[in-house]
């Protein structure tokens, strides 16, 4: 017998899905790059917007960086800014980052995700 348990995210919003140029988060569609964290969901300026990532600060231990359709190395300036803020940075493709975000969120971990849309 397979036992299925419903996942509870509390007040946090999970990534429900994604497609070309958008993410569906907590049932709402967000177009373009998105930042999801303890403060909620918002547009993100992309790889050059290091200030938004560094501002996550004390509420987050790990930042998942979704690089779009495939994994790529983030710019050194982004990595440096995130690490200077005391965050662990985990780059991966955006689909994997969304799944990992949901899993860590369900575990009650202090996680955020910065996601570039897939083309």
N, C-alpha and C positions, 0 to 999 in steps of 0.2 A: 504494500500500500504506500502510495506517495502522499506525503503530508505537505500541504501548501499553507503558508502563512502570509497574511496580508502585511505589507511593509508599511510602517508608520514613519512619516518624516517630521512629525510635529508641526511647527510653524514654518519650517523650511520648505522651499519649493524644489521638487525634482525636475530633471530634464525628461520630458515626456516623449520627445522625438526631435528630428531635425530633417532638413532637406536642403536643396540648393539655395543658399543665401539666408536661411532662417533656422531658428531653434524654437521649439514649443516647450515652455517652462511653466509649470503649474497651470497648464491649460491655455496659456496665452502665447501667441506668436510674437517673437522678437526677431527683427531682421538685422543682419550684419553681425559684427563681433559683439559678444556679450560677456559681462562679468557677473558672476553669481557668487554671493557671499553672505555673511551674517546680516549685512545691512539690506539684503534683498537682491533684486535683479535690475541691471541697468545696461545701457549701451556702453561699449568699451571702444576706445580709440585705436585699438590694434596694437601691434608690436612696439610702436613708438610711444605708447601711452604707459610709461613705466610708473608715473606718479600715482595713478589709480591702483596699480598693483601693490606698490609700496605702502599705500595708505590702509591696506587691509590690516596691517599691524597685529596687535595682540589677540584679536578674535580668531585668528587662523594659524594653524600649524603647517599645513601643506597647501600649495597652490598647484592645481592641475592646469597645465597649459595645452589646450587643444590647438594644434597647428594646421587645422584644415583636413584635407583628405588624406595626407600622408604625414608621417613624423618627420620633423626637421629640427635642426639645432636652432634655438632661439638666439637672437643677437646678444652679444656679450654685455651690452649696456642694460638690457632687460634682466639678464641673469644677475648681474652685479647689483642692480637696484633691489631686486626681490630678496637676494641673500643678505644685503645690508639691512633690510627690514626684519630680518630674522625668520624668514619663511623658507621652507624647503620647496624647491621648484621641480616639478615632474612633467617634462614635455612628452607629448604623445599625440597621435592623431585625434581629431575632435570626437569621433565616435567612441573611441576607447576612453577619452577623458570624461565624456558624459556618463558612460556606464560606471566608471570608477567613482565619479562624483556621487552618483546615486547610491552606490554600495557603501561608501564611506559615510555619507549622510545618514543612511539607515542605521549604521553602527554608532551614530552619535559623535562622530569625529569632527574636529574643528577644521573644516575644509572649505576651499573656495575653488572656483573654476573660471578661467579666462579662455573663451572659446572663439576661434576663428571659424567662420562658416565653411562648409564644404562647397566646392564649385559645382 
